[in-house]
């Protein structure tokens, strides 16, 4: 009996798979999106007529982006490790607890990649705008 069969026969507890992790990367992107645009909107509403520099908003967006990418990267890394659990077999079409565990990891990893790209696209806007006008 090989190690893969032994693991499959252990009946991985499906209740311990953190299902909420699959939603965290898109939620992190959404919070980042709102924080960036609310910061820019409030800054421009209060200081657009003054000589205040837009650099403050850029720094805030850079901090938001670093935090969001760290969260997304951590969750994506966890999902990748969950996906590569035991074997590198890619199709997750068996009805076993191990395949369900690995599929959730794969879906989490892919959503993390998509959310990281979306987060970077939101942050790049601050590079192109020099002022609120």
Buried (B, 14 or more C-beta within 10 A) or exposed (E): EEEEEEBBEEEBEEEEBEEEBBEBBBEBBBBBBEBBEEBBEEBBEEBEEEEBEBEEBBEBBEEBBEBBBEBBBBBBEBBBEBBEBEEEEEEBEEEBBBBBBBBBBBBBBBBBBBBBEBBEEBBEEBEEEEEBE
